[in-house]
Amino acid sequence: MTTLTTNYLTPTGREEAWRFTPLKRLGGLHDGTAVIADRHSLTLGSGNVAGVSFALVSASDASPISESDDVIVARIRDFAKEVSVLTIAANTEVAEPIFLKRSAGALDTAEFSRVLIRVENHARATVIIENSGDTHLAEDLEISVAPGASLTLVSLQEWGGKSIHAGRQHAVVDRDASFKSIIVTIGGSLVRLLPTVEFAAPGASCELLGVYFATSGQFFEHRMFVDHKVPNAKSRVNYKGALAGDQAHTVWIGDVFIRAAAEGTDTYELNRNLLLSDGARADSVPNLEIETGEIVGAGHASTTGRFDDEQLFYLMSRGITLADARRLVVRGFFNEIVSEIGNEEIQTRLMDRIDSELAKAGA
């Protein structure tokens, strides 16, 4: 077991990137006080699939594909001597989802994990990462989507109530490639995720979707960044959150940067939050930075509100109890994004978990 002692500019909470995060609850992932266990909890859940490989390789053979100014990512890259690498070979089309499963770990130590997903030229696949149990995890997940390739990445945070998870999920999307991310966060004590995308060549596109449901005392932060650095790329961001219970707190930050060279950009980002009880707080900050006027379109929207009384009245007028009506409204609110997963078993499991959390919160 190791404690990192390398000098970094440790966040104080006054920095823009950290101003919402309760640093004292990060378990030392950010300041070097976490005791790091040398464990690799991510495993391939699927059987042998032609054109798909999963291996643990030396960090010297899997250099980072992107830079990062995040202090936790820097600590991970200093510590991790091995990288979990999933490769989908060129021209491979994988019909069934590829499952990666992360098992629980000890709570008195932390896992610092580097993961690389490589989708080679003109390959197509769906990868589902399932996180469950209780653990302390710092994760640097990089995704390379090569020219003409297509990847759907589903990341499920179904953690237990004591988990701390701080992770960056960064995709580099090349010419005429597409990347779709679906992030679901419905468990954990503190979850802070950075879904980020950079476009490497024209014709690239991304869709960042997510849902989160926080109950009493939980803190969930999702901080997007889409870097339009090349012409004729398209991005869409759509996140939905619901909160119930005292001191439930969520943060959504959506940053889109359209550089001067990125003519023909088409982008839109949306965040909607549903407050189900008093004492819950949702922070939502959409941002657009535009350096060229030669774009197809750019916009953003953010809403935070309570139940629609008309919807509840409509359902109750047909004999549905108030509790069931509220549950149906929440299900309907999330269904637009959960249905994009395309796996009925997982979709049902997630909705059942949301129902359970809603019932426990008494909302």
N, C-alpha and C positions, 0 to 999 in steps of 0.2 A: 504494500500500500504506500501511496506517495502523497505528499502535500507540495503543491507547486509554490516555489519561492521566487520565480522570475518577476522582475519589476514591471508593472503595468500601471497605466493611469486608471486606478480603481474608481468606478463610478461613485458619485456622492449623492445622486438623486437630483442634482441641480441641472444636469445635462438634459438637453431636449430628448435624447433617446431613452432616458431613464426616469423622466420626471413623474411618470405614473406608477412605476414599478416599486412595490414594497421590498426594498433591498434586504431588509432583515429576514425576510422569509425565503430568500434564495438558497439557503443552506450553504453559503460560502462558494457557490459556483462562480461568482463574479469577482471575488476578492482574494482568491487563493487559499482560503482557510478550509475548503472542503478536503476531506481525506479521500483520495482517489483510489479505487480498486481497479486492478487490471482485469476487467471482465468484458466479454463480448456477448451480449444477450440477444443480438439479432440473428435469427435463423431463417432459412428458406423453408416455408411451410408446404410448398408445392413439391410434387415428385419431379423426376427427370423430365425436362421439356426440351425438345430439339431447338437449338439456337439460343438457349438460355443458360448462363453460368453464374454461380455465386461462389465467391471465394474470399478468404481473408488474406490480404497481401501486405507486403511491407509498405510503410508510408513513403519510402524512397521510390517505390515503383508506382505510386498513385499520387502525384503532386496535386495540390488544390487547383481547380480550374478557374477559380475566381479569387479576388481579393475581398477582404472584409475588415471593417473598422470596429466590429463588435468584440468587446474584450473577452467574452466567454468563448467565442470562436477562436480567438488568438490562443487562449489557454488550452483549448482542445488540440489545436494543431501543434502546440509545443509538447503536449503530453503523449498524444496517440502515436504509437509506433507501428500500428497496423490499421488497415482500412478495409471495411467490408465493401466488396465491389460486386454489384449486380450488372451483368452485361447482356443485352439483347442484340444478337448478331445482325449484321446488315441483311436487309431484305427478308427478315423473319417477321411473320405475322402470328402472334400468339392469341389464339381464340379465347382461352380461359384466363381469368385473372391470375397473376403471379402473387402469392401471399408471402409477405415477410412478417414474422411474428417476433415481438420483443417480450421476453419474460421479465418477471419482477426481480428486483435485486434488494440488497440490504438497504436500510434507511440510515445507517450510521456511516456509510461510505457512498461515494458517487461514481457513476460510470461516465467517462469522457469518450464519446463515440464519434468516429468519422465514418461516413457512408458515402459511396459514390454509385450513382445509377447511370449507366451509359446505354443510350439507345442509338445504335449505329444507323448508317444511311438507309432510309426507306423502310426501317423496321416499325412495327406497330405493336403496342402492348398496353395492358392495364396492370398496374402494380398497387397492391393494397397492403399498407403497413398497419398491423394491429398491435396497439399498445394497451396492456392491461396489468392489473395488480398494483403494488406499491413499490416505488423506486425513486432514487434521485438520479436524474439523467441530464447531462449536457450533450447536445447533439449538433454536429455539423454535417448536414445532408446536402450533397451537391448532385445536380441532375444535368447531364449533357444530352441534348436532343439534336442529333446530327441532321444534315440537310435531307429534307423530304420525309423525315421520321415523324411519328406521332406517339405521344405518351399521355395516358391518364394516370395520375398518381392520387390515390386515396389514402389519407393519413387519419387514423382513428385514435383519438385520445380517450380511451375508456378506462382511465386510471382509477385506482382506489383513492380514498379520501386523503391519504397522507403523501401522495406523490408530488415531487417538484420536478418540473420538466422545462428546461430552457433550450430552445433549438432554433437553428436557421435552416430553411429549406430554399436553396438557391438554384434556379434553373437558368442555363444558358441555351437559348433556342436559336438554331441556325436557319439558313435559307429555306423558305417554304416548309418549315417544320411547325408542328403544333404541340402545345403543352397545355394540359388541363389538370388543375389541382383542386381537390376537394378535401378540405380539412374539417374534421368534426371534433369538437372538444366538449366533453360532457363529464369529465372526471378529473380529479386531482385537487390538491390544495392550492398550488400555484402552477400555472402553465403560461409560458411566454414564448410565442412562436413568431419567427420572422420569415414569412413567405415572400421571396424576392425573385425577380425575373430580369434578365438582360437579353436584349435581342442582338444577335451577332450578324445578321444579314437580312436583306429585304425579303418580304413575303412571309415572315414569321408571325405567329399569333399565339396568344395565351388567354386562358380563362381561369381566373382564380375565384373559387367558390368556397364558402364555409358556413358552418353553423356552430354556435356555442350556447350552452345552457348552464348558467352559474346559479348555485344555491348558497345558503348562508355561509359566509366566511370565505368562499372561494374567490380567487383572483385569476382571471383569464385575460391575457393580452395578445392581440394579433396585430402585427405591424407590417403592412405591405410596403413594397417598393418595386415599381415597374420602371425600368430604364429604357426609354425609347431613344436609342442612340443611332439608329439607322433608318432610312426611309421606308415607307410603305409597310409598316407593321401594325398589328391590331391587338388590342388588349381589352378585356372585360373583367371587372371585379364585382362580385356580389356576395356580401356576407350578411347573415342574419343572426341575431342573438336574442336570448330571453333570459330574464333574471327573476329570481324569487328568493326571498329571505333576507334577513338583516345582514348588512355588510357584504352582500354579494356585489362584486365589482368586476366589470368588464371594460376593456380598452380596445378600441379599434382605430388604427391609424392607417390611412390610405394615401400613399405618396406616389404620384406619377410624374416623371421627369421627361419632358419632350425636348430633346436637344436641338440645336440649330440645324444639324444635318438631317433631322428626322422628318423630312417633308412627307406628306401623305399619311401621317399618323391618324389612327382611328382608335379612340379610347373612351371608356366610360367606367366610373366606379360608383357603387351603391352600398350603403350600409343601413340596415334597419334594426332597431332594438325594441323589444317588447318588455315593459316593466310589469311584473305580475304581483308585486307587493311593495309596501313601504319599506324603506331602509336599504333598497338596492340602488346601485349607481352605474350608469353606462356612460362612458366617455367615447365620443366619436369625432374624429378629426380627419376629414378628407382634404387633400391638398393636390393642386395642379401647379407645376412650374413649366412654363411654355416659352421656348426661345425662338420659335418660328411661327409665322401666321399661315404658312402653307400646309394646312392640315385638313383632313376630312372632317374631323370632329373631336371635341374633347369636352367632357362634362363630369359632374359628380353630384351626388345627393346623399343626404343623411337624415334619418328620422328616428326619434325616440318617443314612444308613447305607451299608453295603457290599453287594456282591452277595448275593442270596439263594442260599445253597449248595444248597438243595433244588431250586430252578429249574435251576441249573447241572447238578446230578446227574441230574435228569430228562432234560435234553437230551442229556447225554453218554452216558447209558445207552441212547440210541437211535442211537448211532454218530456223533454230532456232536462235532467237535473242541472243545477248550476255547476256542480263539479265536473260533470261529463261535458257540459257545454264549453267550459274553459279548456278542458283537455282537448276537445275537438278543434277549438280555435288555435291552440298551440301546435297541434299536429298539422293543421292546414298551413300555418305560418311557415313551418320548417319543410313541408313536403316538396316545395318547388326545388330545393337544393338536394335534400336527401334522396329524392328519386333519381337524381343524376348519377348516383353510385352505380345503379344498374344491376344490383345484386339483391334479390328480394329477401334472402335470409338475413343479410346484414342490415338492410333497411328496416326490417321488422324488429331486429334486436335493438337497433338504435332508438326507434320510436318507443319500444317497451321500456328502455332505460330512461328516456325522457319522461314517460308517464310515471315511472317509479319515483324519479327525483321530484317531479311536480307534486305527487301525493305526499312525499316526505316533507316537502316545504310547506304543505298546507295551503298552496296557492290555488 
